Amino acid sequence: MLTDIEVSVYSATSKSAILRWTRVYGASSYKVIAAPQNSPGNPVGYALFGPYTVMGTINSLSPNIMYTFTVAALDNAQEILNIGTIDSSSAPEVMDPLRTVKSKDSKTFIVSFSLKTGATSYIIRLQNPNRFIRENIVSSSPAEIESLDPYTEYSLSIISVNSGGQSQPSSSVTAKTVLPPPQLSASSPSNNSITVSWAPVANAVQYSLSLYKFAWNTTIITHNTSNTNWIVSGLDMGSVYVIKGFAWDLEGRQGEDSLYIDQMTRPAMPSTANVSMVMNNGLAGISVSWERDEGVFGSLQYHVMSDQNLTCNSTSSSCTLSPVGCGEVHTIWVSTSDEAGPSDPSGPVVFITFPCPPQSLAVVESTEGSCTLTWDTVTHVNSYTAFIKRGDGAEESCNTTSRSCTYNCTCGHTYLMSVMAFNQAGSSPEGQVLNYTTLPCCPEGVSISAVSTDTFEITWTVSRGAELYQTRAADSSEVILCNDTAPVCALSDLSCDSSYSVVLTPCNDISGCNRACKAHTQITAPCMPMNLMLTQRNSSCFSVSWTPNNRLANYTVTASGDDGTRTCNTDGNSCDIADLPCGSNFEVSVIATSPAGLGLPSYSELLETGPCCPVDQVVDQVTQAMSNVSWSPAKGAHTFITSLTSTRGHARCHTMDSHCLMGCITCGTNYTVTMEAISHSGHRSNCSYEGFSSSACCPSGVRLYGMAHSSLRVHWRGAGSSHSYVTELVGSRNNYTCTASPGESSCDVPNIQCGDVYTVVVAPLTPEGSKVLFCAQRIYSVSCAGSNLGTVIYRGKRSVD
């Protein structure tokens, strides 16, 4: 099955096309054929390529024709292996040269050309003197070519384009861009002249400039020059002029026009100014006014200047220099400015501001009830007025040309005093206010209370003339100070169990403090007990002790826990807490009390009593050498150590459980039973219980002998002579027992059934008469000999289950 070759057009011109195709395995050559699409049976050209070629050119095409291109892969026998086709057009034919090339400005050409049938777009190709080539795609004629270099010669050609490709470039034409415009700038050095300047334009030999008056339609002045500046004089003041220009090149071609620029001449000098004092929002200023020039173009800005470095600006006929100070001498000028700059200033005006307020006010009590107010001399002043206001509202004043004034004054009052100065500009601003006050009175109704263990709260009634109260508390080692304007003070961080002398001193900023007020004594609360120690006296009593650090105090010891609260009281430094239950935890603290109040409690210590002993304990013997000990739960106990002790040895176990299996028990022995109950923290309680006696020992050497008259004798070696023994024979058909008295070591069993296997157990009896259950069992077989017992054979031993 044939698979089409993938064919694509790499590029095309008006007479050729370059094709690309995919390689076919086994092909020995590739044949390329081009035929017009409207006449597929008449190919116009073909080409043959080798087996390793995947790109090739086919020629003999006509411009702007739609072709079908066929690529066939041939084998060695020139048979077609695969084939592929593609339809594509050849490029349009070569264009005629550009008809016209004109400079629109220094960076733009306008080109015109003849359109070609079949072309969808056109490429304008430009080459500068550095052989740099750029291409612009255009769709119609005429077209603009932008972003060129000024005053540069270009070689231009045109290429037509369609869907198949591009034609060859046309013959080139040359064209040169014009000079760029001069970059004009202007200024007005005076109110009747303008200076125009610009940077030199490369390759320019001359410049032409024109000047128009704004709103006029005719040129006032034209000017040609080879310089780069132009001064125009004899112009109208405060008027706007429009200026433009261009450069000429060596070929006599006019360059690109500059942009129009506007320039205004400076305005005329203002008229003589009038000045006066004004107040605005609490700030003093000098109001300056003048006659406004209404006959100029545009807006005018007036500038007022003072030799005291103050300025103000206005577009009206007045302006305020602000802020100004007292006693200042100002020389003032006014100038006008427009966009061109300022005019010459007007004639100077000298103005003196209001006087400064008198300073260094002081009071001298010349005699009782008479005070003299004095102050420093102020310049530029005609007179003074002094104002005296007493704290209860009474007022008086005095006028003078000197620098002192006498008035009536009494102690225990506050006086507010000020002085104002006057001149032709007005009065001085409010100046220094002297606050003169006699010493304040000592506070009355002083109350000192302890609000915490280390803090005093002190209150008193307000005293006349006091603005600030100094509270001073001193003991033998420290001084605590508190300053406040309110009749209350808290003194903190006081030493405990200390006697403080507290003094209240009223003060004000002017007259100072009254240090003749009496002292008050107050004692702080007792100190917190330190270094708390707990000593156990017995299982239910602890002694609590601490470091004595108070002069005179009673102490209360409190032990609090889940089992209630225990207390004890003392005036010493130790106390016993008794009746504490076992297995309990308590938090112990100590607090001191004294006539001054209650102190802080000490840091707490944890007290733990020993764990309780189990109420019930039971010892059960499991085997001859092993016993099980069990007990009831015990409060506070975490682990238990149980001991069985005798002269013949002891057994011990340590467990968290309520039972314990103990080995190495000696039979027939009396044991002492003891226990240690241990808490989580390691506290121990010793517990004693009723003694335990292990069972009698099982006999050894048990033998079974046949006797006359169908009897069997059981013989053993006993462990002692104080026990009775019981013997049990258990057969498959009959069971037999016999009992031996204390001291006996054998027992006869009559009427034994022969021909059976017997399990034989010999066990001592307890004092209560019960059998010890853990002695070993032995197995014997008893045969028959006629009507009598035959042979007795030992078959082995079996432990008790």
Secondary structure, DSSP 8 states (H G I E B T S, - for coil): ------EEEEEE-SS-EEEEE---TT-SEEEEEEEETT-TTS--EEEEE-TT--EEEE----TT-EEEEEEEEE-TTS-EEEEEEEEEE---------SEEEEEETTEEEEE----TT--EEEEEEE-TT--EEEEEESSSSEEE-S--TT-EEEEEEEEE-SS-B------EEEE-------EEEEEEETTEEEEEE---TT--EEEEEEEETT--SEEEEEEESSSEEEE-S--TT-EEEEEEEEE-TT--B------EEEE---------EEEEEEETTEEEEEEE-----SSSS--EEEEEETTS-EEEESSSEEEE----TT-EEEEEEEEEETTEE------EEEE---------EEEEEETTEEEEE----SS-SEEEEEEEETTS-EEEEEESSSEEEEE--TT-EEEEEEEEEETTEE------EEEE-------S-EEEEEETTEEEEE----TT-SEEEEEEE-SS-EEEEEESSSEEEE-S--TT-EEEEEEEEEETTTEE-----EEEEE------EEEEEEEEETTEEEEEEE---SS-EEEEEEEETTEEEEEEESSSEEEE----TT-EEEEEEEEEETTEE------EEEE------S-EEEEEEETTEEEEEE---TT--EEEEEEEETTEEEEEEESSSEEEE----TT-EEEEEEEEE-TT--EEEEEEEEEE------EEEEEEEETTTEEEEEEE-S-SS--EEEEEE-SS-EEEEEE-TT--EEEE-S--SSEEEEEEEEEB-TTS-B-TT--EEEEEEEEETTEEEEEEEEEEE---
